């Protein structure tokens, strides 16, 4: 006697053109075909005239599986059908689980089908060209808190994400919550596509953005696909590139610049927010590249157009001098950029006048250095990476009308008066400022922010490292 056997087949999203020949052959030779009654309209013409159909309504999956086992054990050729692919939110896992639970001898064959997300993707263009995850919003058998964790993980990990079961008659708010979570991790201009009734007569295809996406336009027959940070729309097509072109676009003068360009591209892909203004993003990429600290996205503050306006001052010859609080900041500013732009970087810390001035007034040497610098270069760009007392000194001099700096880079690091010194310069709204808020900072960070200013004309091409 032949061993009992069940075929589990995916019949695709709805069009007979999307059913594989293997599935059609299996359906055509089956004594019994088991499935959700709505799906039989797509395979009716392929059934044997004497085939017995077990067609029940929604939420009857377990009952249908039980009947499939009964017929198979009775010696019938049984085919269990699922829409799309039977292994993706379909009947295949249930059939395997039931076999294990019953402890019966049963052969199971799974025939793959075109899934709804694949059909939707083909209609949208090429949105799933890179790493992908699928999430069902149905909480019938999965607790919502688990689903929400998966949504957050997918959003933060930059997966292209296809959404199944986005809505039902009683489940209306979950898609709104998913939208909210994705907006916390992705730019509002991230492409989003959704397809209703993919492959069927009343098919509808829509391409939009994450910011403009309206969950109310979606129903239970819709698949939603959210792009990653590399996805884009071209001539109405939603595309997620593999990266073939990106890797050939690097034109660097040497290995150092090539590494820096690749690093910046990596950082850009991992930013939580992609729609930063260009001059802020340019400073941010430099800050993260120097520190490997993505918290910079939360704590780096720039006045609107600060980087761009300071570069414009340099380019037009109105800004000739950068003054730093300590020599380590001066050392980190690229000499090639300074020479190319005819800018001088100075630190007064070791000026012979500093020690005497500090002793006479009971102040730190860095404070004394700033006092001397303001006397000689009141309109310089001032950069601080170490000494909060020096930054506070500059703030006091500005407040008293004795200093009129072209700009301020405020990145002292430490635990004593560091945050207060940064707060002290914030009110000077007419002075372009770049501030690393909180306790973090450092000489290397202050220097890289100056470098970001000096090479801002490379920002639009995301091509750092000209002077490396």
Secondary structure, DSSP 8 states (H G I E B T S, - for coil): ----EEEEEE-BSS-GGGS-HHHHHHHHT-SEEEEEGGGGGGTGGGS-TT-EEEEE-TT-HHHHHHHHHHHHHTT--EEEEESB-TTSSSSHHHHHHHHHHHT---EEEEE----HHHHHHHHHEETTSS-EEEEE---SSS-HHHHHHHHHHHHHTT-EEEEES---SS--SHHHHHHHHHHHHS-TT-EEEEEESTTSTT-EEEEEETTT--GGG--TTEEEEE--TT-EEETTEEE---STTGGG----SSHHHHHHHHHHHHHHHH-S-S---HHHHHHHHHHHHHH--TTHHHHEEE-TTHHHHHHHHHHTTS--EEEESSHHHHHHS-HHHHHHHT-EEEE-TT-HHHHHHHHHHT--HHHHHHHHHHHH-TTSEEEESS-HHHHHHHHHHHHTTS---SEEEE---SSSSHHHHHHHHHT-TTSEEEEE-SS---HHHHHHHHHHHHTGGGTTTT---TT-
